[in-house]
Structures are given as C-alpha cells and as structure tokens.
Amino acid sequence: MADEGRDGPIVADGMAGREGFELWRRMVDPLFDVHLSRESAPAAFQASSRTSALGAGFLARASAGAQHFSRTPAFVRQSGWDHVLVQLYTEGGYHGVAGERPVRVDPGEISLLDLGRTLQTTATGFSNVSLLVPREKAGGLGDFHGRVFRAGRAHTALVRTHIQFLSRHADAMTGTEGEVGVDALLHLVSGEPIRSADPAVKATVASTLRALVADHVDRHLAQPDLSPTSIAIALSLSRATLYRVLALDGGVADFIRLRRLTRAFELLSDPNPTIRTARGVAAAVGFSSESQFSHAFRRCFDMTPGELRALARHGDGPAVSLDRHVRGWLAGLREMSTGAASVALA
C-alpha cells in the first residue's frame, strides 16, 4: 500500500477490488472524476502508482483497469488545477473528447491535456507515464488540448524516449536537472526548433537524442552496413546533428564500434552461451571478419575473445555494464552540460 519517504517517491501498490478502486478514485480525484466502465467488474479492478517530484511539477507512473475519466465544467471550476498534463501510454489507451476535439490514444502514443478545460474519455486497462506541469511553464504550446503524438513518427520516438528517461531517472535527478528535463520536454512538444532553446535544454535534448541513437544501434548491431547515413535516415536526423550528438563519444564510427564490442563482451562472458564461437559472436555484432573482430576486441579489452571465453567457462569472467564508457542518459546529460554541447534538429 502507500509508502512515502521524506523526499522520495509516493508509492501505492496492491489497489484491488472495490476498496482498491475507491482508493484509486480518491487519489486521482483532484485531476479527474472517474468511474468504472459498465463492462468492468469492480472486484477485478487493480491499480498501482508511483509519483515523484520533478521540477515544478510531478511525474507519475501508473497502471489501472478500464474506466471513464471526466472533467465537467463544474469539476474544472471546483478542482482549482490549471496545469498541463503530458501522458505517454506504454500499454492500452483511451478515446473520447477533449474540449470539442475528438481524441484517441493508442500504445506508444503521447497526449497533451489542458486541465483548465473539459474532458470525457474512456480508457482500456492501461499503463502510462504522466507529467503534470504548471501552466506558466508551458506558454508556447498554443491550443494543445487533445493533441496526440502518433506512434511511428520520428519526433514521437524522440519525445517518448525523453519521457521514458525522465521516468527512469526522476528520483536521482537534482532539482535543477528536473527543471531542465521538464523544460526540454515542453520544448520538444511545442514543435519549436531546438536551436531556439537555451544551452541547458539543448544539452538535454542532445542527451535524449544520443539515447535514441543508442537504442537504434543496439537493435541493428548485426547489420555490417550500419552507418551514419543509415542511422540518420532511420531516425530522420541530419548527418550534422548526428555527429554533434555523438561528438563526446568520439564520433559515430567509434560509438558504433564500442557498442558492438560491449555486446560481444557480454556474449563471450556468458557461462552458458547461445553463440559458442568467436566467429559467431563477430557476425552477431556486425563484424565482417573474425580477424577484424579479434583485433578490435583485444585493443578495447586487453584480452582476446578466446581468453574471455575461457575465463567465463571457469566462472571467472569479469562483469561489464551494457554501456561501458557512457553510463546512461543522466550521466550523459551531465557530461554534455559540462561540455556545453548544443544540437540543432534539421
């Protein structure tokens, strides 16, 4: 059930059945009037949530059963909430009307809601990440109530990646980092060019772009022809932007090579390998020849693939993180801010 640390996240787990729904309803009551769908059995209801302070607002990760959400004119007047709500649906979604705008959100999509306006929606069972921000922080959004960022679009992938990293790192971020993270999200959803943002926001977006590139590279390591051009086309980035984003990694080629070698290290250090030969590992991470792979591996890790495999076979293999030299989005953000990195989407 609810567990609140002094300055930590507020966690509510195990909300189930009729009593669980009543607790859930009270939790979301400042934002929405909710009731179960007719086809939903109250006894089967389940929900959980985790809420963290982030900048001037807060971030909530929640899962819950199907229900109706409502903000009538009377509810809007009484609630006193005048905020912007940015929501990423990782599972499920909703449909209905935001103000006078028909709205539908599916998994992987992001919606913007104005809590100063009315709403009537029906949600399936869902998991989402919600960021609530005071209106004064979001002056450049225009008429955003019910705006949806559709799945399958490059910009949506960038916004989704940024929200996911805010969600994962919210509890570890300083107050200043939280503020900048929120400002960067609002700049991304505004559609304004990144070059018009202040340096801290540029650095934050550059860090998120790097994470997006890393995910794409990791999913395509087996392709020997993975290149700056193919990455830029796949992610709808200019080559100049791509090179700026990876400048602190030594450039695009070094970035790809390190991720190939790090993945190879993981495969070779597995005591129960699915790929048993160095040649097979080389092919799995996109090297065109075993000799090229062995040479690059030894230069990076000061041992041959065979030596690492022998250590792993005897249970003595060293541990390595997935990203050996760049320790995640938050560390990347701090490095980029220190290095005064800037990026302009083109």
ChimeraX attribute file (.defattr): number of C-alpha atoms within 10 A of each C-alpha:
attribute: neighborCount
match mode: 1-to-1
recipient: residues
	/A:1	11
	/A:2	12
	/A:3	11
	/A:4	13
	/A:5	8
	/A:6	6
	/A:7	9
	/A:8	14
	/A:9	19
	/A:10	16
	/A:11	18
	/A:12	19
	/A:13	16
	/A:14	12
	/A:15	20
	/A:16	20
	/A:17	16
	/A:18	15
	/A:19	13
	/A:20	20
	/A:21	23
	/A:22	15
	/A:23	16
	/A:24	21
	/A:25	16
	/A:26	13
	/A:27	13
	/A:28	12
	/A:29	13
	/A:30	14
	/A:31	20
	/A:32	22
	/A:33	17
	/A:34	21
	/A:35	16
	/A:36	18
	/A:37	16
	/A:38	10
	/A:39	8
	/A:40	15
	/A:41	13
	/A:42	18
	/A:43	12
	/A:44	12
	/A:45	21
	/A:46	20
	/A:47	21
	/A:48	20
	/A:49	23
	/A:50	18
	/A:51	22
	/A:52	19
	/A:53	20
	/A:54	27
	/A:55	20
	/A:56	13
	/A:57	18
	/A:58	18
	/A:59	26
	/A:60	21
	/A:61	19
	/A:62	19
	/A:63	19
	/A:64	21
	/A:65	22
	/A:66	22
	/A:67	20
	/A:68	19
	/A:69	21
	/A:70	20
	/A:71	22
	/A:72	16
	/A:73	12
	/A:74	9
	/A:75	19
	/A:76	20
	/A:77	13
	/A:78	10
	/A:79	15
	/A:80	12
	/A:81	16
	/A:82	18
	/A:83	21
	/A:84	24
	/A:85	20
	/A:86	22
	/A:87	23
	/A:88	26
	/A:89	22
	/A:90	18
	/A:91	15
	/A:92	20
	/A:93	23
	/A:94	21
	/A:95	16
	/A:96	20
	/A:97	18
	/A:98	24
	/A:99	18
	/A:100	13
	/A:101	12
	/A:102	13
	/A:103	19
	/A:104	20
	/A:105	23
	/A:106	20
	/A:107	17
	/A:108	19
	/A:109	25
	/A:110	28
	/A:111	22
	/A:112	22
	/A:113	22
	/A:114	21
	/A:115	23
	/A:116	20
	/A:117	18
	/A:118	20
	/A:119	25
	/A:120	20
	/A:121	19
	/A:122	20
	/A:123	20
	/A:124	18
	/A:125	18
	/A:126	20
	/A:127	21
	/A:128	21
	/A:129	23
	/A:130	22
	/A:131	25
	/A:132	21
	/A:133	22
	/A:134	16
	/A:135	16
	/A:136	10
	/A:137	16
	/A:138	17
	/A:139	10
	/A:140	14
	/A:141	17
	/A:142	8
	/A:143	10
	/A:144	16
	/A:145	24
	/A:146	22
	/A:147	20
	/A:148	21
	/A:149	20
	/A:150	18
	/A:151	16
	/A:152	10
	/A:153	12
	/A:154	14
	/A:155	18
	/A:156	19
	/A:157	20
	/A:158	22
	/A:159	24
	/A:160	25
	/A:161	17
	/A:162	24
	/A:163	23
	/A:164	16
	/A:165	16
	/A:166	25
	/A:167	19
	/A:168	13
	/A:169	14
	/A:170	25
	/A:171	17
	/A:172	12
	/A:173	17
	/A:174	12
	/A:175	14
	/A:176	11
	/A:177	20
	/A:178	22
	/A:179	18
	/A:180	21
	/A:181	27
	/A:182	28
	/A:183	20
	/A:184	24
	/A:185	22
	/A:186	22
	/A:187	22
	/A:188	20
	/A:189	23
	/A:190	15
	/A:191	11
	/A:192	13
	/A:193	12
	/A:194	21
	/A:195	14
	/A:196	11
	/A:197	19
	/A:198	13
	/A:199	16
	/A:200	22
	/A:201	26
	/A:202	25
	/A:203	29
	/A:204	29
	/A:205	30
	/A:206	28
	/A:207	28
	/A:208	28
	/A:209	26
	/A:210	22
	/A:211	20
	/A:212	18
	/A:213	24
	/A:214	17
	/A:215	12
	/A:216	14
	/A:217	19
	/A:218	14
	/A:219	10
	/A:220	17
	/A:221	21
	/A:222	18
	/A:223	15
	/A:224	13
	/A:225	13
	/A:226	15
	/A:227	14
	/A:228	19
	/A:229	13
	/A:230	12
	/A:231	19
	/A:232	17
	/A:233	12
	/A:234	12
	/A:235	18
	/A:236	15
	/A:237	20
	/A:238	16
	/A:239	17
	/A:240	14
	/A:241	18
	/A:242	25
	/A:243	18
	/A:244	18
	/A:245	26
	/A:246	20
	/A:247	15
	/A:248	16
	/A:249	18
	/A:250	10
	/A:251	15
	/A:252	20
	/A:253	14
	/A:254	13
	/A:255	19
	/A:256	21
	/A:257	19
	/A:258	18
	/A:259	20
	/A:260	24
	/A:261	25
	/A:262	22
	/A:263	22
	/A:264	22
	/A:265	23
	/A:266	18
	/A:267	20
	/A:268	27
	/A:269	24
	/A:270	19
	/A:271	16
	/A:272	11
	/A:273	14
	/A:274	11
	/A:275	14
	/A:276	13
	/A:277	13
	/A:278	20
	/A:279	17
	/A:280	14
	/A:281	25
	/A:282	24
	/A:283	18
	/A:284	20
	/A:285	23
	/A:286	21
	/A:287	24
	/A:288	16
	/A:289	11
	/A:290	15
	/A:291	13
	/A:292	11
	/A:293	24
	/A:294	20
	/A:295	14
	/A:296	17
	/A:297	22
	/A:298	14
	/A:299	10
	/A:300	14
	/A:301	13
	/A:302	12
	/A:303	13
	/A:304	18
	/A:305	23
	/A:306	13
	/A:307	15
	/A:308	20
	/A:309	23
	/A:310	16
	/A:311	16
	/A:312	18
	/A:313	16
	/A:314	9
	/A:315	12
	/A:316	13
	/A:317	19
	/A:318	11
	/A:319	10
	/A:320	12
	/A:321	12
	/A:322	14
	/A:323	13
	/A:324	13
	/A:325	12
	/A:326	15
	/A:327	11
	/A:328	16
	/A:329	21
	/A:330	21
	/A:331	12
	/A:332	21
	/A:333	22
	/A:334	16
	/A:335	16
	/A:336	22
	/A:337	19
	/A:338	11
	/A:339	11
	/A:340	12
	/A:341	20
	/A:342	23
	/A:343	23
	/A:344	19
	/A:345	16
	/A:346	12
